[in-house]
Amino acid sequence: MLGCFNSIRQSSVAAVTAAAARSGGQQSNASSSATTTLLRALSTSTESLKVKTTTPPPVPNQEERIKYFKIYRWDPDHRQKPYLSTYPVDLNDCGPMVLDALIKIKSEQDPTLTFRRSCREGICGSCAMNINGRNTLACLCYIEPKDEDGGNKAKKSSSSDVMKIYPLPHMYVVKDLVPDMGNFYEQYRSIEPWLQTKDGKAEGQAEFLQTREDRAKLDGMYECILCACCSTACPSYWWNADKYLGPAVLMQAYRWIEDSRDDYKDKRLAELDDAFKLYRCHTIMNCTKVCPKHLNPGRAIAHIKKKLAEK
């Protein structure tokens, strides 16, 4: 590569020099200056074109910060009871979130570890699980809790503390940290979570419009990502999951009841007026406490009860 460049450079310099000699002293100052600049560029040493490799500064020896993770394990293909496996992770070589540790364990220690994950941004809800006794998203849960000022709570939570990770409670387990969400999604389907109108769209109509005030009524409900953290934290849902719809589904039901564009509010309310579907909620408020999106399903359920009482 450099040899080819040298031959091209030498031939170019010779051509420019010959052209300058033929023109004699008739060149203008501007033309002479341009020729000088070109000759200087073409005569650049090949040494300056080489990429210089620099050695990165040595990393000082860091003391290992080992964190132990006890993770629920169960494989339906093996005739074995559920058990806990312990995995050590050096926090100096790991991301700050629990999901980072799970991915590191799966890629470096145990490829059979099974869990759901997708966006890593708290949007999809796939990585919902029970971490240290609290339902949350692994991608939003710090391994070391943060102070209000953003610093690690090093004094209150040592890296040597064991972190226990289980699947969402009171749900059938498919494998390891993967719960069976079939019943939850079937309940969500039962409330018909889509816009329903009596007349449909008029000819040439693009969207169903609503005022800004009506749109603002949906804030705090449409953000739900259906991770099921709230429903699986609710004792009423634990004991009546086959009949009680649960906080997440009821909040989504109220989202469509409150939507000004929907024409079937009375029908939706009538379908919820049931001793088990709705009234198993006893305002324990675990749902609001654990919601990773900081929503308030308990308030939505209270509004549904109020609307039914006013009918």
SULRAVEN-V368371 format. One record per helix or strand of 2 or more residues. SS is the DSSP state (2 for helix, 1 for strand). FROM is the first residue (numbers start at 0). TO is the last residue. If there is no record, write none. Layout:
BEGIN
ss = {SS | SS}
from = {FROM | FROM}
to = {TO | TO}
END
This chain:
BEGIN
ss = {2 | 2 | 2 | 1 | 1 | 2 | 2 | 1 | 1 | 1 | 1 | 1 | 2 | 2 | 2 | 2 | 2 | 2 | 2 | 2}
from = {1 | 28 | 45 | 65 | 82 | 90 | 97 | 127 | 133 | 161 | 172 | 177 | 181 | 211 | 230 | 234 | 246 | 264 | 285 | 296}
to = {25 | 41 | 48 | 72 | 89 | 92 | 107 | 130 | 136 | 165 | 174 | 178 | 189 | 215 | 232 | 239 | 256 | 271 | 289 | 309}
END
